[in-house]
């Protein structure tokens, strides 16, 4: 739907390593990014539901700038957009114009260092300008208590595909039994899991 009143599914990525939770979340987001391919042209033209790099930058910013004493960040899917919410507003001392120019002053310095050391971010401050260049400043809603980034879905992809299952694609499988569904969910949670690990998670034998 188009608002919170139409919520159909909730997934909590907490109670685990924040790095693992981030990886799981981005796997989920990637799985929802519908692609249209035009094979009548050369080279083939591809159009995605949303810009994955921009969403990734928004999620990372939501994590490292979030005020965790208030609540955790939240990503919401709707029929026409994706919203990334972080709590706490702008970090102390950062003006809105500086924020849009990419002057980085993370609220959680140690968390930023961990993400940087693992090459998840390069700490150059290009994330916000990347989003602004693609979608403009209007996708940001900034208040004293939160920052909301709203990524609109591509109109052509919305028109030409059935989006009734956007945000629900994981967890609904056609033509699969319960064991196969459990395997697919396990792979989504950890794409690098071995056959033995998956079998143990779903309480089945490896063969």
N, C-alpha and C positions, 0 to 999 in steps of 0.2 A: 504494500500500500504506500501511501504518501505521508503517513504520520505515525507517531508512536502508538496511537490507539489501535493500529492494525498489526501489532507485533505478532509474529507467528512462531518464532524460535529464538531462544537465547542460548549462547554458548559462553561459558566462563573459562578463560585461559589462565586463571590465577592458580595459586597454591602449587607453584612449581618454579623452576629457574626462569627468571625474566627473559633470558636469552632464548630458552627453549620455547617459552610462550610467544615471543616475538616471531620465531621461525614458524611456529604452528599457525599463527595469525596470518602471516604473509603467504603461507601455502594456501590457506583458505581463500584469501583475497585473490590470489592468482587463479585459483580454480573457478572463480566466479567471473573472470574477465573474458567475456564472450568476444570472439574474433570473427569478423566477416572477411572473406577472401574473394577478391575479384580476379578470377582466372582468365578473363577475356583480354586482359592487358598483360604486356611484358615490359618490365618485370611485374610479377603478381603484386597487386595492391592489397594491403591488409589494413583493416580498421578495427580498433578495439573499443569495447564498451567504455573504458576509461584508461587514462594514462597511468600505467603501473608505477613508473618511476616517481611520479608526483605523489601518488598515494603512499608509496614507501617512504618518501621524505616526510610526508605529513604524519605518518605513524611514528617514525623515529623521533620527530620533534615533539609529538604528543607524549612519548615515553620520557625523554630526557628533560623536558621542560615541565612535566606534570608535577603538581603539588600532591604528593602521595599521602600527606596527612589528611587530605580531604576525601579523595576516592581515587580509583584507578581510571585510566583513560578508557574511552568507549568508541567502538566503531559500529555504525548503524547502516544497514542496507535498506533502501527504499526502491520503489518501482522506477524512479527517475534520477536517483542520486545516491551518493555515499557520503556519510558524515563522520568526521574524526573529531572527537571531543577530548580536550585536556583541561585540567582544573588549575586554578591559580592565576589566570590572566598572564600578562607579560611579566617576566622576571623583574625584580626590583631594579630600578634605575634605567631600564630599557624603554626608550620612547617608541611610539608606533612607527614613525618614519625609519628609525634605525632597524627595527624589526624587519620591515619590508626590504631594506637594503642588505639584509643578510648579516648584520653585525650580531655575532653569536655570543650570548652570555648564559649558558645553560644553568637552569635552576639546580640541577643535580650534576655537579662537576665530576664526581667519581664515576657516576654512571656513564657520562659522556666519554670519559677516559677508557672505560672498559669497552664500550662500543667502538671507539676509535682504535684501540689496540687490536681488536679483532677484525678491523677493516670493514665493519658494518657502516661506519661513517668516516669521512675524511676530515671532519672538523674545519671545513673551509668557509662555512656559512652560506653555501650556495643553495641549500635546500629550499628556503622560502622564495628566493628569486626564481628558482626553477618552476615552482608552482605558479607564481605570479606571471611569468612569461607565457605559460601555457593557458592559464585560466583567468588571470587578472586578479586584482586586489579584492574584488567584490566577493570572492569565495571565502574570504576570512571574516569571521564575526568575532570581534575582540571586546571583552568586557573586563571589569576588575576581578571577576571570579572565574572566568573560563575563556578558552579560545576554541572556536568551532571552525573547522575547514569543511566546506561542502563541495564535493567533486561531482559535477553534473555528468550524467551518462550521455554518450554520443547519440544524437537524435536519429541518425541513420541506422545505427545498430538497434536502437529501441524500436524503430518502425519495422525493420526487416526481420526481427527475431521475436520469439515468444519469451517474454521476460517474467512470466507468471511464477517461475521458480527461482528468480534471482534472490540470493540470500538464503535459499532453501535447497540449493543443488546438492549440498552435502547432507546426507541423512535421508534422502529420498532416492531410492534406486529402483528402476523398473527391471523386471525379469531377472531378479537375483533372489536367492534364498537368504535366510537370516545369517548363516555362516559366511556367505560371500559378502553380505553387507558389513558384517563385523570386521572382515579382513580389509575391506575398502576404507572403513573408518580408521582402522589401525594404521594403515599406510599413510592416510592423510595426516594423522597425528605425528608420525615419524616416518618420512619417506625412505630413510636409510636403514630401517629395521630389518633384521635378518628373518628368514623363514621361521627359525626356531623361536625368536623373540615374539613374532606375531602369534605363533601357535600358543605360546605360553600366555600371552595377554588375553586371548579369546578362549582359553581353556580347552584347546584341541591338541591332538598329536601333530607333529610336523608333517606326517605323510598320511 
